Amino acid sequence: MAGSALVVQAIRAILRERGITYRNLADLMGVSEPTVKRDLGRGDFSLSRLDRICDVLGVTVEDLVRNDRPLINTLTELSQKQEAALVVDSKLLLITYLIVNDWRFSEMMSTFRIEENELISLLLKLDKLRVIEYRPPRRIKKLTARNFSWRKDGPVQVFFLSRVLPEFFNGSFEGTGDAFHFVGGTLSEASRARMKVAIAHLVEEFEQLARQDSRLPLDARNGCGAVIAIKKWEFSDFTLLRR
């Protein structure tokens, strides 16, 4: 089988495994559904288009062309049990967050008050939970995909909404590079769907920049948080005034 056919076959296998339709893939890539169908039908798309598909699916070109290991070898989300284990231990949750964001063993040691033996113990726990593969003394392989996300309404998201989000919004947004905008209006179903796609693209750009900047030294980057959301909603005090 030709190399291009193997790549297309691998992409289709990932789509089936994850329940992603051509329409879903097209929305995430910012192209039309017929374009995706044509590309995967002919298998003669450009290298830049292939890179785009890989970014959206959270895989590498190497993952697609190698046949000596499973194609679906990374986690797009953790199980309920895995997340529950993280939220009861703040240090375990911290180390998971850092590893997902490509921090190295030495960087974690130099930045946080965690002794080496304690860090190794935490890494062994994450290895047992199958969040990472840890090989002493300092080899860490994360098992999360590039498009990894926390479970919707899962333990980590509940923790985030109850503990992290209030603290995030209680602070100011006046620093260099900070931004805060709250907008409200009346939108049609089609317009909300369009905004949802735009948000997905913005989140993807944030993640690409984070992966790119993870190669920089620690003193050249800072922790950043962004909350980007849209839903059909009206402030409850306003709703009480409706006829």
C-alpha positions as CSV (number, residue, x, y, z in Angstrom):
1,M,0.0,0.0,0.0
2,A,1.3,3.5,-0.9
3,G,2.5,5.8,1.9
4,S,-0.3,8.3,1.3
5,A,-2.9,5.6,1.4
6,L,-1.5,4.4,4.8
7,V,-1.7,7.9,6.2
8,V,-5.3,8.4,5.0
9,Q,-6.2,4.9,6.5
10,A,-4.6,5.9,9.8
11,I,-6.5,9.2,9.9
12,R,-9.8,7.5,9.2
13,A,-9.1,4.9,11.9
14,I,-8.5,7.7,14.5
15,L,-11.8,9.4,13.4
16,R,-13.7,6.2,13.9
17,E,-12.0,5.5,17.2
18,R,-12.9,8.9,18.6
19,G,-16.3,9.3,17.0
20,I,-15.3,12.3,15.0
21,T,-17.3,12.9,11.8
22,Y,-16.0,14.6,8.7
23,R,-18.2,17.6,9.6
24,N,-16.6,17.8,13.1
25,L,-13.1,17.6,11.6
26,A,-14.0,20.3,9.1
27,D,-15.3,22.6,11.8
28,L,-12.2,22.2,13.9
29,M,-9.9,22.8,10.9
30,G,-11.9,25.8,9.6
31,V,-12.6,24.3,6.2
32,S,-15.7,22.9,4.5
33,E,-16.9,19.4,4.9
34,P,-16.6,18.7,1.1
35,T,-12.9,19.8,1.4
36,V,-12.3,17.2,4.1
37,K,-14.1,14.5,2.1
38,R,-12.1,15.4,-1.0
39,D,-8.8,15.4,0.8
40,L,-9.4,12.0,2.5
41,G,-10.9,10.6,-0.6
42,R,-8.0,11.5,-2.9
43,G,-5.2,11.4,-0.4
44,D,-3.2,14.1,-2.2
45,F,-3.6,17.0,0.2
46,S,-0.7,19.3,1.0
47,L,1.8,18.8,3.8
48,S,0.4,22.0,5.5
49,R,-3.1,20.4,5.4
50,L,-1.6,17.2,6.9
51,D,0.0,19.2,9.7
52,R,-3.3,20.9,10.4
53,I,-5.1,17.5,10.6
54,C,-2.4,16.2,13.0
55,D,-2.7,19.3,15.2
56,V,-6.5,18.9,15.4
57,L,-6.3,15.2,16.2
58,G,-3.4,15.5,18.6
59,V,-1.1,13.1,16.8
60,T,2.1,13.4,14.8
61,V,2.9,12.4,11.2
62,E,5.2,9.7,12.8
63,D,2.1,8.3,14.6
64,L,0.3,8.0,11.3
65,V,3.1,6.3,9.3
66,R,4.5,3.9,12.0
67,N,2.7,0.5,12.2
68,D,4.7,-1.1,15.0
69,R,2.5,0.4,17.7
70,P,-1.2,1.3,18.2
71,L,-2.2,4.5,16.5
72,I,-4.5,5.5,19.4
73,N,-1.9,5.5,22.1
74,T,-2.7,8.8,23.8
75,L,-5.5,10.0,26.1
76,T,-7.8,12.8,25.0
77,E,-9.3,12.7,28.5
78,L,-8.9,10.8,31.8
79,S,-11.4,8.5,33.3
80,Q,-13.6,9.5,36.2
81,K,-11.5,7.4,38.6
82,Q,-8.3,9.0,37.4
83,E,-9.6,12.5,37.8
84,A,-11.0,11.7,41.2
85,A,-7.6,10.6,42.4
86,L,-6.0,13.9,41.3
87,V,-8.4,16.3,43.0
88,V,-7.9,14.8,46.4
89,D,-4.1,15.6,46.3
90,S,-3.2,19.1,45.3
91,K,0.4,18.2,44.6
92,L,-0.6,15.3,42.4
93,L,-2.9,17.6,40.4
94,L,-0.2,20.2,40.1
95,I,2.4,17.8,38.8
96,T,-0.2,16.4,36.3
97,Y,-1.0,20.0,35.1
98,L,2.8,20.7,34.7
99,I,3.5,17.4,32.8
100,V,0.5,18.0,30.5
101,N,2.0,21.4,29.7
102,D,5.5,19.8,29.0
103,W,7.4,20.8,32.1
104,R,10.6,18.9,32.7
105,F,11.7,17.1,35.9
106,S,14.4,19.8,36.6
107,E,12.0,22.6,36.0
108,M,9.4,21.2,38.5
109,M,12.2,20.8,41.1
110,S,13.6,24.3,40.7
111,T,10.2,26.1,40.7
112,F,8.1,24.3,43.4
113,R,8.9,23.3,47.0
114,I,8.8,19.6,46.3
115,E,11.8,17.5,47.2
116,E,13.2,15.0,44.7
117,N,12.0,11.9,46.6
118,E,8.5,13.3,46.9
119,L,8.4,14.2,43.2
120,I,9.5,10.7,42.3
121,S,6.7,9.3,44.6
122,L,4.1,11.5,42.8
123,L,5.4,10.4,39.4
124,L,5.1,6.8,40.4
125,K,1.5,7.4,41.4
126,L,0.8,9.0,38.1
127,D,2.4,6.0,36.4
128,K,0.2,3.7,38.3
129,L,-2.8,5.7,37.3
130,R,-1.6,5.4,33.7
131,V,-1.5,9.2,33.2
132,I,2.3,9.0,32.4
133,E,5.0,6.5,31.9
134,Y,7.8,7.1,34.4
135,R,11.3,5.6,34.2
136,P,13.7,6.5,37.0
137,P,15.5,8.6,37.5
138,R,14.0,11.4,35.4
139,R,12.4,10.0,32.3
140,I,8.8,11.1,31.9
141,K,6.5,10.3,29.0
142,K,3.0,11.8,29.2
143,L,0.2,9.7,27.8
144,T,-2.1,12.6,27.1
145,A,-2.7,13.7,23.5
146,R,-2.1,17.2,22.2
147,N,-5.9,17.8,22.2
148,F,-6.3,16.5,25.7
149,S,-9.1,18.1,27.8
150,W,-10.6,17.4,31.2
151,R,-13.9,15.5,31.5
152,K,-17.1,17.6,31.0
153,D,-18.7,17.9,34.5
154,G,-15.9,15.6,35.8
155,P,-14.0,15.9,39.2
156,V,-11.4,18.3,37.8
157,Q,-13.9,20.5,36.1
158,V,-16.0,20.6,39.3
159,F,-12.9,21.5,41.3
160,F,-12.1,24.2,38.7
161,L,-15.5,25.8,38.9
162,S,-15.7,25.7,42.7
163,R,-12.1,26.6,43.6
164,V,-10.1,28.0,40.7
165,L,-12.6,30.1,38.8
166,P,-13.7,32.3,41.7
167,E,-10.1,33.0,42.6
168,F,-9.3,33.8,38.9
169,F,-12.1,36.3,38.6
170,N,-11.6,37.9,42.0
171,G,-8.2,39.3,40.8
172,S,-7.6,42.3,38.5
173,F,-7.0,42.1,34.8
174,E,-4.7,45.2,34.5
175,G,-1.3,43.6,33.8
176,T,0.6,43.8,30.5
177,G,-1.1,41.3,28.1
178,D,-4.1,40.9,30.4
179,A,-7.6,41.2,28.9
180,F,-11.1,40.9,30.2
181,H,-14.3,41.3,28.1
182,F,-17.8,40.3,29.0
183,V,-20.3,40.7,26.1
184,G,-23.9,39.9,26.0
185,G,-26.6,40.0,23.3
186,T,-29.2,38.0,21.5
187,L,-28.0,35.6,19.0
188,S,-29.7,33.0,16.7
189,E,-28.9,29.3,16.9
190,A,-26.7,29.7,13.7
191,S,-24.8,32.5,15.2
192,R,-24.1,30.6,18.4
193,A,-22.9,27.7,16.4
194,R,-20.5,30.0,14.5
195,M,-19.2,31.4,17.8
196,K,-18.7,27.9,19.1
197,V,-16.4,27.1,16.1
198,A,-14.5,30.4,16.6
199,I,-13.9,29.6,20.2
200,A,-12.6,26.1,19.3
201,H,-10.1,27.8,16.9
202,L,-9.0,30.2,19.6
203,V,-8.5,27.4,22.1
204,E,-6.5,25.5,19.5
205,E,-4.3,28.6,18.9
206,F,-3.7,29.0,22.6
207,E,-2.6,25.3,22.9
208,Q,-0.3,25.6,19.8
209,L,1.4,28.7,21.3
210,A,1.8,26.9,24.7
211,R,3.4,23.9,23.0
212,Q,5.7,26.2,21.0
213,D,6.7,28.3,24.1
214,S,7.3,25.2,26.2
215,R,10.7,25.0,24.5
216,L,11.7,28.4,26.0
217,P,13.5,28.7,29.3
218,L,11.3,29.2,32.4
219,D,12.2,32.8,32.9
220,A,10.9,33.6,29.4
221,R,7.3,32.4,30.1
222,N,4.6,32.8,32.7
223,G,1.6,30.9,33.8
224,C,-1.5,32.0,31.9
225,G,-5.2,31.3,32.2
226,A,-8.0,32.0,29.9
227,V,-11.8,31.3,30.2
228,I,-13.5,31.2,26.9
229,A,-17.2,30.2,26.9
230,I,-20.6,30.8,25.3
231,K,-24.0,29.5,26.2
232,K,-27.7,30.3,26.0
233,W,-28.1,32.3,29.2
234,E,-29.7,35.3,30.9
235,F,-28.9,36.8,34.2
236,S,-31.4,35.5,36.8
237,D,-32.3,39.0,38.1
238,F,-33.3,39.9,34.5
239,T,-35.3,36.8,34.1
240,L,-37.4,37.6,37.1
241,L,-38.4,40.9,35.4
242,R,-39.7,39.1,32.3
243,R,-43.5,39.2,31.6
